[in-house]
Amino acid sequence: LTTPTSATPDSDGFLQCLLGNIPSGLIYTQGASNFTDVLASSVHNPRVYTGDMVRPLCIVTATDASHVQAAVRCGRAHGVRVRVRSGGHDYEGLSYRSLQQGDVFGVVDLAGIRAITVGSDAVWPLAPTAWVESGATLGELYYTVAKNNSEVAFPAGICPTIGVGGHFSGGGIGMLMRKFGLSIDNILDAKLVNADGDLVDRAAMGEDLFWAIRGGGGGNFGIVVSWKVSLVKVPSTVTAFNIVRTVDQGAIDVLTRWQEVGPTLPFDINMRVIIMGQQVTFQSLYLGKCSDVVPMLSNLFPELGMTGGDCLEMTWLQSVVFFNSWNPNAPVESLLSRGTSLSTFTKNKSDYVRRAIAKDDWNKIFPWFAMDGAGMIILEPHGGFIDTIPASATPYPHRSGVLYNIQYITFWPWGNDGSAATSWINNFYDFMGQYVCKNPRVAYVNYRDLDIGVNTVVNDVTTFDGGKVWGEKYFAGNFRRLAAVKAAVDPTDFFRSEQSIPPLVQ
Ligand code: FDA
């Protein structure tokens, strides 16, 4: 089936086509009484759920790859675009909303496609593998691979409710990344429904498309149904710790030094930094015992003043719970909770730093955390294994020479109009421009931010020049190759959103 998506969508034809190919109980149209519940079922940010949201014509809660194929084929045949949602954590809600008034589109929700199958064939030093379906959450993945073997893990993000589908599509940074890289550095194969509705694996899709789906951003090239990952080996006991220093206790000196130390520490340690108010938390995972990490840090980072009393020894799986909940005793079963969080509005932005910020400049930065509407920032150190991978090996270009990623987060509750928080993050981001990577200023695609640019569509196709504005910020020199892959696999721009990769039409 190759009928191009037309400019005038045939909504009725699309719905009839779905009903002819997918069990009706899996299709929720706008008029259905439980449509709103299904739409909200994995929403994590009311900012992008309320307000200007253009809602989907229908949601298909697929339980089998054939439903995904049918949705894409029906969409192609009747001129209705399809967006895909796995865990619903997109910071701008692009998996379930459109910003274009009048847009007619369907959503394929993959929460019902979430099996995780761990291979039993391999033993160390040959890494075991697992197939994980896109609708699984990171928490389900972590729990399944590590519950019965405390020496098996997978490198991915901190929040356990994130969906595998979107997360792997954009990169996947987390506590194991200095040792093992991002999630995308550990993916061996994938099964994807392409723009023709065919289900293809790595061999059938070809290496260009397989390269693009590992970090080139979600919702661009097709719908990935499942991923084959290489699991990693961790010690049965790891050490986790949070060391908190206030500005009055000299936090700025320690932070200034951390910028040099954090990215150059041995690969076995990841020390991220959370700054909120006048307080800095050095949050760390060491792949080994307390008795080894204390002397190591006294030698390499004496300014931190770590002692044995800071150590919490536990399994890697327990450390995942700890970093999410800050409670070392929370049950590992909590990783299996899915669901929504509609209580807090958030806005996020990101930067990368390649030259350490001077102490005098941190002194100018800290007053921002005492302002009205102030949020927080998280600094994720790079270096380690990430540095060893060439910038073009995957679409994630922020490799050698990057000291750390900055994520800016601001939040506000219901009843507050968010104006103070929004002004704070916008003004602070502008202020930080002088200290971070620029020309162009770069960003992490999984911390999606529509402020850095949105697509322009001409003659029903997204323009390359419009996409370049935001695309080179996320992907640097890899953007052009992503656009060339898009032109090869989806020339009619079926998988389109406000920040989808445009086809590079020669
Ligand atoms: P969602 O379902 O919203 O999808 C995100 C994007 O991917 C959309 O464009 C969607 O269309 C597309 N997509 C989804 N499934 C797809 C599929 N199967 N095939 C193709 N495209 C697909 N990141 C990080 O690296 N490290 C971290 O520690 C964190 N922490 C974190 C905490 C919290 C609370 C949030 C809200 C987010 C993060 N993130 C993060 C960012 C997160 O990695 C990012 O938002 C992911 O894209 C979310 O994936 P989901 O599947 O949950 O989102």
Residues whose N, C-alpha, C, O or C-beta is under 5 A from the ligand:
A	BS01	FDA	H44 V84 R85 S86 G87 G88 H89 D90 Y91 L94 S95 S134 G157 I158 C159 T161 I162 G163 V164 G165 G166 H167 S169 G170 G172 I173 G174 G218 G219 G222 I223 V224 V225 N446
